[in-house]
Amino acid sequence: MAEIIEDRSRLTAETRTEFGKGVARRLRASGKTPAVLYGKGQETLHLIVPAHALFLAVKGNPKAELTVTHEGTEYKVRVQDIQRDPVTTIIEHVDLLAL
């Protein structure tokens, strides 16, 4: 039986155009997580990433190095900060630092 190996260090992101608590709650309810990608000499990007894929990518390594694809451009990033719900431990927001 062939085994499919999934690369958990790759995420596909969408652009986030709406902001605020209500929007973030709707995103999380639909299985997505708000994120911010920033780096030296680079414009800050507000993103939406798939929640489950993000959870798997940072599982066991909260400072993981990932590849984020956004509008055809790949960014090598490191997870800078993760905000989790204290009760459910669901990832509420993630900050990504471009390498």
Secondary structure as the mmCIF struct_conf table of DSSP 4:
data_model
#
loop_
_struct_conf.conf_type_id
_struct_conf.id
_struct_conf.beg_label_comp_id
_struct_conf.beg_label_asym_id
_struct_conf.beg_label_seq_id
_struct_conf.end_label_comp_id
_struct_conf.end_label_asym_id
_struct_conf.end_label_seq_id
HELX_LH_PP_P HELX_LH_PP_P1 ILE A 4 GLU A 6
TURN_TY1_P TURN_TY1_P1 ARG A 8 SER A 9
STRN STRN1 ARG A 10 THR A 15
BEND BEND1 GLY A 20 GLY A 20
HELX_RH_AL_P HELX_RH_AL_P1 LYS A 21 ALA A 29
TURN_TY1_P TURN_TY1_P2 SER A 30 GLY A 31
STRN STRN2 LYS A 32 GLY A 39
TURN_TY1_P TURN_TY1_P3 LYS A 40 GLY A 41
STRN STRN3 GLN A 42 PRO A 50
HELX_RH_AL_P HELX_RH_AL_P2 ALA A 51 VAL A 58
TURN_TY1_P TURN_TY1_P4 LYS A 59 GLY A 60
TURN_TY1_P TURN_TY1_P5 PRO A 62 LYS A 63
STRN STRN4 GLU A 65 HIS A 70
TURN_TY1_P TURN_TY1_P6 GLU A 71 GLY A 72
STRN STRN5 THR A 73 ARG A 84
TURN_TY1_P TURN_TY1_P7 PRO A 86 THR A 88
STRN STRN6 ILE A 91 ALA A 98
#
